[in-house]
Amino acid sequence: MDEWIVIRAGGRPMWSFRAERIFAEPTEHCAAPAWVVPQDILHWTGHVRFNDREPKYKLWYEVELTKLDRTFKGWYKASLLD
């Protein structure tokens, strides 16, 4: 339900608790096109994926980050976002 509300509203701004990578897929075992620092504002698209193969971070949010005039889109560990 929360995911549906966010998608209908056009996304939601989120902040990271620590510096971390945005991954191309919802797993730590793939390319990471961008880094996020706590001062960055991520735009959560509303999409969520559960990856039961990951040992620690199983829930992932799809996010967009605009930094240095470039937009990066990828997956972020849900438990590190507020």
Phi and psi restraints in degrees (range 20) as a CNS / XPLOR table:
assign (resid 1 and name C) (resid 2 and name N)
       (resid 2 and name CA) (resid 2 and name C) 1.0 -60.5 20.0 2
assign (resid 2 and name N) (resid 2 and name CA)
       (resid 2 and name C) (resid 3 and name N) 1.0 -40.0 20.0 2
assign (resid 2 and name C) (resid 3 and name N)
       (resid 3 and name CA) (resid 3 and name C) 1.0 -61.8 20.0 2
assign (resid 3 and name N) (resid 3 and name CA)
       (resid 3 and name C) (resid 4 and name N) 1.0 -42.7 20.0 2
assign (resid 3 and name C) (resid 4 and name N)
       (resid 4 and name CA) (resid 4 and name C) 1.0 -62.2 20.0 2
assign (resid 4 and name N) (resid 4 and name CA)
       (resid 4 and name C) (resid 5 and name N) 1.0 -43.3 20.0 2
assign (resid 4 and name C) (resid 5 and name N)
       (resid 5 and name CA) (resid 5 and name C) 1.0 -62.3 20.0 2
assign (resid 5 and name N) (resid 5 and name CA)
       (resid 5 and name C) (resid 6 and name N) 1.0 -42.8 20.0 2
assign (resid 5 and name C) (resid 6 and name N)
       (resid 6 and name CA) (resid 6 and name C) 1.0 -65.7 20.0 2
assign (resid 6 and name N) (resid 6 and name CA)
       (resid 6 and name C) (resid 7 and name N) 1.0 -42.5 20.0 2
assign (resid 6 and name C) (resid 7 and name N)
       (resid 7 and name CA) (resid 7 and name C) 1.0 -61.6 20.0 2
assign (resid 7 and name N) (resid 7 and name CA)
       (resid 7 and name C) (resid 8 and name N) 1.0 -45.2 20.0 2
assign (resid 7 and name C) (resid 8 and name N)
       (resid 8 and name CA) (resid 8 and name C) 1.0 -64.5 20.0 2
assign (resid 8 and name N) (resid 8 and name CA)
       (resid 8 and name C) (resid 9 and name N) 1.0 -33.7 20.0 2
assign (resid 8 and name C) (resid 9 and name N)
       (resid 9 and name CA) (resid 9 and name C) 1.0 -83.1 20.0 2
assign (resid 9 and name N) (resid 9 and name CA)
       (resid 9 and name C) (resid 10 and name N) 1.0 -6.6 20.0 2
assign (resid 9 and name C) (resid 10 and name N)
       (resid 10 and name CA) (resid 10 and name C) 1.0 89.5 20.0 2
assign (resid 10 and name N) (resid 10 and name CA)
       (resid 10 and name C) (resid 11 and name N) 1.0 21.5 20.0 2
assign (resid 10 and name C) (resid 11 and name N)
       (resid 11 and name CA) (resid 11 and name C) 1.0 101.5 20.0 2
assign (resid 11 and name N) (resid 11 and name CA)
       (resid 11 and name C) (resid 12 and name N) 1.0 177.4 20.0 2
assign (resid 11 and name C) (resid 12 and name N)
       (resid 12 and name CA) (resid 12 and name C) 1.0 -149.1 20.0 2
assign (resid 12 and name N) (resid 12 and name CA)
       (resid 12 and name C) (resid 13 and name N) 1.0 139.2 20.0 2
assign (resid 12 and name C) (resid 13 and name N)
       (resid 13 and name CA) (resid 13 and name C) 1.0 -72.7 20.0 2
assign (resid 13 and name N) (resid 13 and name CA)
       (resid 13 and name C) (resid 14 and name N) 1.0 141.6 20.0 2
assign (resid 13 and name C) (resid 14 and name N)
       (resid 14 and name CA) (resid 14 and name C) 1.0 -134.5 20.0 2
assign (resid 14 and name N) (resid 14 and name CA)
       (resid 14 and name C) (resid 15 and name N) 1.0 158.9 20.0 2
assign (resid 14 and name C) (resid 15 and name N)
       (resid 15 and name CA) (resid 15 and name C) 1.0 -127.5 20.0 2
assign (resid 15 and name N) (resid 15 and name CA)
       (resid 15 and name C) (resid 16 and name N) 1.0 148.9 20.0 2
assign (resid 15 and name C) (resid 16 and name N)
       (resid 16 and name CA) (resid 16 and name C) 1.0 -95.2 20.0 2
assign (resid 16 and name N) (resid 16 and name CA)
       (resid 16 and name C) (resid 17 and name N) 1.0 145.9 20.0 2
assign (resid 16 and name C) (resid 17 and name N)
       (resid 17 and name CA) (resid 17 and name C) 1.0 -77.2 20.0 2
assign (resid 17 and name N) (resid 17 and name CA)
       (resid 17 and name C) (resid 18 and name N) 1.0 -21.4 20.0 2
assign (resid 17 and name C) (resid 18 and name N)
       (resid 18 and name CA) (resid 18 and name C) 1.0 -152.8 20.0 2
assign (resid 18 and name N) (resid 18 and name CA)
       (resid 18 and name C) (resid 19 and name N) 1.0 168.6 20.0 2
assign (resid 18 and name C) (resid 19 and name N)
       (resid 19 and name CA) (resid 19 and name C) 1.0 -67.3 20.0 2
assign (resid 19 and name N) (resid 19 and name CA)
       (resid 19 and name C) (resid 20 and name N) 1.0 132.7 20.0 2
assign (resid 19 and name C) (resid 20 and name N)
       (resid 20 and name CA) (resid 20 and name C) 1.0 -161.1 20.0 2
assign (resid 20 and name N) (resid 20 and name CA)
       (resid 20 and name C) (resid 21 and name N) 1.0 164.3 20.0 2
assign (resid 20 and name C) (resid 21 and name N)
       (resid 21 and name CA) (resid 21 and name C) 1.0 -89.6 20.0 2
assign (resid 21 and name N) (resid 21 and name CA)
       (resid 21 and name C) (resid 22 and name N) 1.0 152.1 20.0 2
assign (resid 21 and name C) (resid 22 and name N)
       (resid 22 and name CA) (resid 22 and name C) 1.0 -96.7 20.0 2
assign (resid 22 and name N) (resid 22 and name CA)
       (resid 22 and name C) (resid 23 and name N) 1.0 128.6 20.0 2
assign (resid 22 and name C) (resid 23 and name N)
       (resid 23 and name CA) (resid 23 and name C) 1.0 -101.3 20.0 2
assign (resid 23 and name N) (resid 23 and name CA)
       (resid 23 and name C) (resid 24 and name N) 1.0 150.7 20.0 2
assign (resid 23 and name C) (resid 24 and name N)
       (resid 24 and name CA) (resid 24 and name C) 1.0 -67.8 20.0 2
assign (resid 24 and name N) (resid 24 and name CA)
       (resid 24 and name C) (resid 25 and name N) 1.0 -29.8 20.0 2
assign (resid 24 and name C) (resid 25 and name N)
       (resid 25 and name CA) (resid 25 and name C) 1.0 -129.9 20.0 2
assign (resid 25 and name N) (resid 25 and name CA)
       (resid 25 and name C) (resid 26 and name N) 1.0 163.0 20.0 2
assign (resid 25 and name C) (resid 26 and name N)
       (resid 26 and name CA) (resid 26 and name C) 1.0 -75.6 20.0 2
assign (resid 26 and name N) (resid 26 and name CA)
       (resid 26 and name C) (resid 27 and name N) 1.0 62.7 20.0 2
assign (resid 26 and name C) (resid 27 and name N)
       (resid 27 and name CA) (resid 27 and name C) 1.0 -159.8 20.0 2
assign (resid 27 and name N) (resid 27 and name CA)
       (resid 27 and name C) (resid 28 and name N) 1.0 152.0 20.0 2
assign (resid 27 and name C) (resid 28 and name N)
       (resid 28 and name CA) (resid 28 and name C) 1.0 -79.4 20.0 2
assign (resid 28 and name N) (resid 28 and name CA)
       (resid 28 and name C) (resid 29 and name N) 1.0 -5.2 20.0 2
assign (resid 28 and name C) (resid 29 and name N)
       (resid 29 and name CA) (resid 29 and name C) 1.0 -103.0 20.0 2
assign (resid 29 and name N) (resid 29 and name CA)
       (resid 29 and name C) (resid 30 and name N) 1.0 50.5 20.0 2
assign (resid 29 and name C) (resid 30 and name N)
       (resid 30 and name CA) (resid 30 and name C) 1.0 -154.0 20.0 2
assign (resid 30 and name N) (resid 30 and name CA)
       (resid 30 and name C) (resid 31 and name N) 1.0 -178.3 20.0 2
assign (resid 30 and name C) (resid 31 and name N)
       (resid 31 and name CA) (resid 31 and name C) 1.0 -65.5 20.0 2
assign (resid 31 and name N) (resid 31 and name CA)
       (resid 31 and name C) (resid 32 and name N) 1.0 149.8 20.0 2
assign (resid 31 and name C) (resid 32 and name N)
       (resid 32 and name CA) (resid 32 and name C) 1.0 -123.6 20.0 2
assign (resid 32 and name N) (resid 32 and name CA)
       (resid 32 and name C) (resid 33 and name N) 1.0 100.4 20.0 2
assign (resid 32 and name C) (resid 33 and name N)
       (resid 33 and name CA) (resid 33 and name C) 1.0 -73.1 20.0 2
assign (resid 33 and name N) (resid 33 and name CA)
       (resid 33 and name C) (resid 34 and name N) 1.0 -13.4 20.0 2
assign (resid 33 and name C) (resid 34 and name N)
       (resid 34 and name CA) (resid 34 and name C) 1.0 -155.5 20.0 2
assign (resid 34 and name N) (resid 34 and name CA)
       (resid 34 and name C) (resid 35 and name N) 1.0 156.8 20.0 2
assign (resid 34 and name C) (resid 35 and name N)
       (resid 35 and name CA) (resid 35 and name C) 1.0 -109.4 20.0 2
assign (resid 35 and name N) (resid 35 and name CA)
       (resid 35 and name C) (resid 36 and name N) 1.0 146.3 20.0 2
assign (resid 35 and name C) (resid 36 and name N)
       (resid 36 and name CA) (resid 36 and name C) 1.0 -117.9 20.0 2
assign (resid 36 and name N) (resid 36 and name CA)
       (resid 36 and name C) (resid 37 and name N) 1.0 138.4 20.0 2
assign (resid 36 and name C) (resid 37 and name N)
       (resid 37 and name CA) (resid 37 and name C) 1.0 -115.4 20.0 2
assign (resid 37 and name N) (resid 37 and name CA)
       (resid 37 and name C) (resid 38 and name N) 1.0 160.7 20.0 2
assign (resid 37 and name C) (resid 38 and name N)
       (resid 38 and name CA) (resid 38 and name C) 1.0 -57.3 20.0 2
assign (resid 38 and name N) (resid 38 and name CA)
       (resid 38 and name C) (resid 39 and name N) 1.0 -21.6 20.0 2
assign (resid 38 and name C) (resid 39 and name N)
       (resid 39 and name CA) (resid 39 and name C) 1.0 -78.5 20.0 2
assign (resid 39 and name N) (resid 39 and name CA)
       (resid 39 and name C) (resid 40 and name N) 1.0 -15.3 20.0 2
assign (resid 39 and name C) (resid 40 and name N)
       (resid 40 and name CA) (resid 40 and name C) 1.0 -75.7 20.0 2
assign (resid 40 and name N) (resid 40 and name CA)
       (resid 40 and name C) (resid 41 and name N) 1.0 148.3 20.0 2
assign (resid 40 and name C) (resid 41 and name N)
       (resid 41 and name CA) (resid 41 and name C) 1.0 -107.2 20.0 2
assign (resid 41 and name N) (resid 41 and name CA)
       (resid 41 and name C) (resid 42 and name N) 1.0 120.0 20.0 2
assign (resid 41 and name C) (resid 42 and name N)
       (resid 42 and name CA) (resid 42 and name C) 1.0 -95.1 20.0 2
assign (resid 42 and name N) (resid 42 and name CA)
       (resid 42 and name C) (resid 43 and name N) 1.0 145.7 20.0 2
assign (resid 42 and name C) (resid 43 and name N)
       (resid 43 and name CA) (resid 43 and name C) 1.0 -106.7 20.0 2
assign (resid 43 and name N) (resid 43 and name CA)
       (resid 43 and name C) (resid 44 and name N) 1.0 108.8 20.0 2
assign (resid 43 and name C) (resid 44 and name N)
       (resid 44 and name CA) (resid 44 and name C) 1.0 -76.1 20.0 2
assign (resid 44 and name N) (resid 44 and name CA)
       (resid 44 and name C) (resid 45 and name N) 1.0 125.2 20.0 2
assign (resid 44 and name C) (resid 45 and name N)
       (resid 45 and name CA) (resid 45 and name C) 1.0 -75.4 20.0 2
assign (resid 45 and name N) (resid 45 and name CA)
       (resid 45 and name C) (resid 46 and name N) 1.0 -15.6 20.0 2
assign (resid 45 and name C) (resid 46 and name N)
       (resid 46 and name CA) (resid 46 and name C) 1.0 103.5 20.0 2
assign (resid 46 and name N) (resid 46 and name CA)
       (resid 46 and name C) (resid 47 and name N) 1.0 -11.4 20.0 2
assign (resid 46 and name C) (resid 47 and name N)
       (resid 47 and name CA) (resid 47 and name C) 1.0 -87.0 20.0 2
assign (resid 47 and name N) (resid 47 and name CA)
       (resid 47 and name C) (resid 48 and name N) 1.0 140.0 20.0 2
assign (resid 47 and name C) (resid 48 and name N)
       (resid 48 and name CA) (resid 48 and name C) 1.0 -130.8 20.0 2
assign (resid 48 and name N) (resid 48 and name CA)
       (resid 48 and name C) (resid 49 and name N) 1.0 141.0 20.0 2
assign (resid 48 and name C) (resid 49 and name N)
       (resid 49 and name CA) (resid 49 and name C) 1.0 -130.0 20.0 2
assign (resid 49 and name N) (resid 49 and name CA)
       (resid 49 and name C) (resid 50 and name N) 1.0 142.7 20.0 2
assign (resid 49 and name C) (resid 50 and name N)
       (resid 50 and name CA) (resid 50 and name C) 1.0 -108.4 20.0 2
assign (resid 50 and name N) (resid 50 and name CA)
       (resid 50 and name C) (resid 51 and name N) 1.0 125.7 20.0 2
assign (resid 50 and name C) (resid 51 and name N)
       (resid 51 and name CA) (resid 51 and name C) 1.0 -120.3 20.0 2
assign (resid 51 and name N) (resid 51 and name CA)
       (resid 51 and name C) (resid 52 and name N) 1.0 99.2 20.0 2
assign (resid 51 and name C) (resid 52 and name N)
       (resid 52 and name CA) (resid 52 and name C) 1.0 -76.4 20.0 2
assign (resid 52 and name N) (resid 52 and name CA)
       (resid 52 and name C) (resid 53 and name N) 1.0 -3.9 20.0 2
assign (resid 52 and name C) (resid 53 and name N)
       (resid 53 and name CA) (resid 53 and name C) 1.0 -84.4 20.0 2
assign (resid 53 and name N) (resid 53 and name CA)
       (resid 53 and name C) (resid 54 and name N) 1.0 -15.7 20.0 2
assign (resid 53 and name C) (resid 54 and name N)
       (resid 54 and name CA) (resid 54 and name C) 1.0 -77.8 20.0 2
assign (resid 54 and name N) (resid 54 and name CA)
       (resid 54 and name C) (resid 55 and name N) 1.0 134.4 20.0 2
assign (resid 54 and name C) (resid 55 and name N)
       (resid 55 and name CA) (resid 55 and name C) 1.0 -69.4 20.0 2
assign (resid 55 and name N) (resid 55 and name CA)
       (resid 55 and name C) (resid 56 and name N) 1.0 -33.2 20.0 2
assign (resid 55 and name C) (resid 56 and name N)
       (resid 56 and name CA) (resid 56 and name C) 1.0 -117.5 20.0 2
assign (resid 56 and name N) (resid 56 and name CA)
       (resid 56 and name C) (resid 57 and name N) 1.0 -52.1 20.0 2
assign (resid 56 and name C) (resid 57 and name N)
       (resid 57 and name CA) (resid 57 and name C) 1.0 -101.6 20.0 2
assign (resid 57 and name N) (resid 57 and name CA)
       (resid 57 and name C) (resid 58 and name N) 1.0 102.5 20.0 2
assign (resid 57 and name C) (resid 58 and name N)
       (resid 58 and name CA) (resid 58 and name C) 1.0 -97.6 20.0 2
assign (resid 58 and name N) (resid 58 and name CA)
       (resid 58 and name C) (resid 59 and name N) 1.0 -26.6 20.0 2
assign (resid 58 and name C) (resid 59 and name N)
       (resid 59 and name CA) (resid 59 and name C) 1.0 -102.8 20.0 2
assign (resid 59 and name N) (resid 59 and name CA)
       (resid 59 and name C) (resid 60 and name N) 1.0 130.1 20.0 2
assign (resid 59 and name C) (resid 60 and name N)
       (resid 60 and name CA) (resid 60 and name C) 1.0 -129.0 20.0 2
assign (resid 60 and name N) (resid 60 and name CA)
       (resid 60 and name C) (resid 61 and name N) 1.0 142.0 20.0 2
assign (resid 60 and name C) (resid 61 and name N)
       (resid 61 and name CA) (resid 61 and name C) 1.0 -109.5 20.0 2
assign (resid 61 and name N) (resid 61 and name CA)
       (resid 61 and name C) (resid 62 and name N) 1.0 138.6 20.0 2
assign (resid 61 and name C) (resid 62 and name N)
       (resid 62 and name CA) (resid 62 and name C) 1.0 -82.1 20.0 2
assign (resid 62 and name N) (resid 62 and name CA)
       (resid 62 and name C) (resid 63 and name N) 1.0 128.1 20.0 2
assign (resid 62 and name C) (resid 63 and name N)
       (resid 63 and name CA) (resid 63 and name C) 1.0 -132.6 20.0 2
assign (resid 63 and name N) (resid 63 and name CA)
       (resid 63 and name C) (resid 64 and name N) 1.0 161.5 20.0 2
assign (resid 63 and name C) (resid 64 and name N)
       (resid 64 and name CA) (resid 64 and name C) 1.0 -123.8 20.0 2
assign (resid 64 and name N) (resid 64 and name CA)
       (resid 64 and name C) (resid 65 and name N) 1.0 142.3 20.0 2
assign (resid 64 and name C) (resid 65 and name N)
       (resid 65 and name CA) (resid 65 and name C) 1.0 -133.4 20.0 2
assign (resid 65 and name N) (resid 65 and name CA)
       (resid 65 and name C) (resid 66 and name N) 1.0 126.5 20.0 2
assign (resid 65 and name C) (resid 66 and name N)
       (resid 66 and name CA) (resid 66 and name C) 1.0 -105.7 20.0 2
assign (resid 66 and name N) (resid 66 and name CA)
       (resid 66 and name C) (resid 67 and name N) 1.0 120.7 20.0 2
assign (resid 66 and name C) (resid 67 and name N)
       (resid 67 and name CA) (resid 67 and name C) 1.0 -148.0 20.0 2
assign (resid 67 and name N) (resid 67 and name CA)
       (resid 67 and name C) (resid 68 and name N) 1.0 130.8 20.0 2
assign (resid 67 and name C) (resid 68 and name N)
       (resid 68 and name CA) (resid 68 and name C) 1.0 54.6 20.0 2
assign (resid 68 and name N) (resid 68 and name CA)
       (resid 68 and name C) (resid 69 and name N) 1.0 44.4 20.0 2
assign (resid 68 and name C) (resid 69 and name N)
       (resid 69 and name CA) (resid 69 and name C) 1.0 61.8 20.0 2
assign (resid 69 and name N) (resid 69 and name CA)
       (resid 69 and name C) (resid 70 and name N) 1.0 22.1 20.0 2
assign (resid 69 and name C) (resid 70 and name N)
       (resid 70 and name CA) (resid 70 and name C) 1.0 -125.3 20.0 2
assign (resid 70 and name N) (resid 70 and name CA)
       (resid 70 and name C) (resid 71 and name N) 1.0 145.8 20.0 2
assign (resid 70 and name C) (resid 71 and name N)
       (resid 71 and name CA) (resid 71 and name C) 1.0 -109.4 20.0 2
assign (resid 71 and name N) (resid 71 and name CA)
       (resid 71 and name C) (resid 72 and name N) 1.0 125.3 20.0 2
assign (resid 71 and name C) (resid 72 and name N)
       (resid 72 and name CA) (resid 72 and name C) 1.0 -109.6 20.0 2
assign (resid 72 and name N) (resid 72 and name CA)
       (resid 72 and name C) (resid 73 and name N) 1.0 137.2 20.0 2
assign (resid 72 and name C) (resid 73 and name N)
       (resid 73 and name CA) (resid 73 and name C) 1.0 -124.9 20.0 2
assign (resid 73 and name N) (resid 73 and name CA)
       (resid 73 and name C) (resid 74 and name N) 1.0 135.2 20.0 2
assign (resid 73 and name C) (resid 74 and name N)
       (resid 74 and name CA) (resid 74 and name C) 1.0 -176.3 20.0 2
assign (resid 74 and name N) (resid 74 and name CA)
       (resid 74 and name C) (resid 75 and name N) 1.0 -158.6 20.0 2
assign (resid 74 and name C) (resid 75 and name N)
       (resid 75 and name CA) (resid 75 and name C) 1.0 -117.1 20.0 2
assign (resid 75 and name N) (resid 75 and name CA)
       (resid 75 and name C) (resid 76 and name N) 1.0 139.9 20.0 2
assign (resid 75 and name C) (resid 76 and name N)
       (resid 76 and name CA) (resid 76 and name C) 1.0 -128.6 20.0 2
assign (resid 76 and name N) (resid 76 and name CA)
       (resid 76 and name C) (resid 77 and name N) 1.0 146.7 20.0 2
assign (resid 76 and name C) (resid 77 and name N)
       (resid 77 and name CA) (resid 77 and name C) 1.0 -66.2 20.0 2
assign (resid 77 and name N) (resid 77 and name CA)
       (resid 77 and name C) (resid 78 and name N) 1.0 116.5 20.0 2
assign (resid 77 and name C) (resid 78 and name N)
       (resid 78 and name CA) (resid 78 and name C) 1.0 -59.4 20.0 2
assign (resid 78 and name N) (resid 78 and name CA)
       (resid 78 and name C) (resid 79 and name N) 1.0 -36.5 20.0 2
assign (resid 78 and name C) (resid 79 and name N)
       (resid 79 and name CA) (resid 79 and name C) 1.0 -70.9 20.0 2
assign (resid 79 and name N) (resid 79 and name CA)
       (resid 79 and name C) (resid 80 and name N) 1.0 -9.2 20.0 2
assign (resid 79 and name C) (resid 80 and name N)
       (resid 80 and name CA) (resid 80 and name C) 1.0 -97.6 20.0 2
assign (resid 80 and name N) (resid 80 and name CA)
       (resid 80 and name C) (resid 81 and name N) 1.0 3.3 20.0 2
assign (resid 80 and name C) (resid 81 and name N)
       (resid 81 and name CA) (resid 81 and name C) 1.0 -108.4 20.0 2
assign (resid 81 and name N) (resid 81 and name CA)
       (resid 81 and name C) (resid 82 and name N) 1.0 151.5 20.0 2
